[in-house]
Amino acid sequence: MNNSTLFAEDQELDTLLLDVDQRQLVLFNDEVNTFDDVIRWLVEICDHESIQAEQCAYIVHYAGKCSVKVGTWEDLQPRAVALLDRGLSVEIM
């Protein structure tokens, strides 16, 4: 094996290790919260841009759920708690 092959294999392993640690914060539809509230909280808590938060709110409304943030457990857990505290239904997967 030459150095470029070893480097490529190392990069592939690093990518696989990063992917394993990544989880999704999934928001579920409910009949309680308004679109405006969901959008505001996605911007505030998940660092979405307004248009991204709006798109996620529509996906949740029509599809029943939407992955709203990808990251490590350590990053997603406090965000999930904050959304739960506001009455949203979320799960880290």
CORCOR-V856268 format. One record per backbone hydrogen bond with DSSP energy under -1.0 kcal/mol. NH is the residue of the N-H (numbers start at 1). CO is the residue of the C=O. E is the energy in kcal/mol with one decimal. If there is no record, write none. Layout:
BEGIN
NH,CO,E / NH,CO,E
END
This chain:
BEGIN
6,2,-2.0 / 7,3,-2.5 / 8,4,-2.2 / 9,5,-2.3 / 10,6,-2.4 / 11,7,-2.2 / 12,8,-2.2 / 13,9,-2.3 / 14,10,-2.5 / 15,11,-2.3 / 16,12,-2.4 / 17,13,-2.5 / 18,14,-2.2 / 19,15,-2.4 / 20,16,-1.9 / 21,17,-1.2 / 23,71,-3.3 / 25,69,-3.2 / 26,91,-3.1 / 27,66,-3.0 / 28,89,-3.1 / 29,64,-2.4 / 38,34,-2.4 / 39,35,-2.8 / 40,36,-2.4 / 41,37,-2.6 / 42,38,-2.4 / 43,39,-2.1 / 44,40,-2.6 / 45,41,-3.2 / 46,42,-1.2 / 48,42,-1.6 / 53,49,-2.5 / 54,50,-2.3 / 55,51,-2.3 / 56,52,-2.3 / 57,53,-2.2 / 58,54,-2.1 / 59,55,-2.4 / 60,56,-2.7 / 61,57,-2.2 / 62,58,-2.5 / 63,59,-3.4 / 64,60,-1.6 / 66,27,-1.9 / 68,25,-3.1 / 71,23,-2.2 / 76,72,-2.7 / 77,73,-2.7 / 80,76,-2.8 / 81,77,-2.3 / 82,78,-2.1 / 83,79,-2.3 / 84,80,-2.8 / 85,81,-2.5 / 87,84,-2.0 / 88,83,-2.2 / 91,26,-1.9 / 93,24,-2.9
END
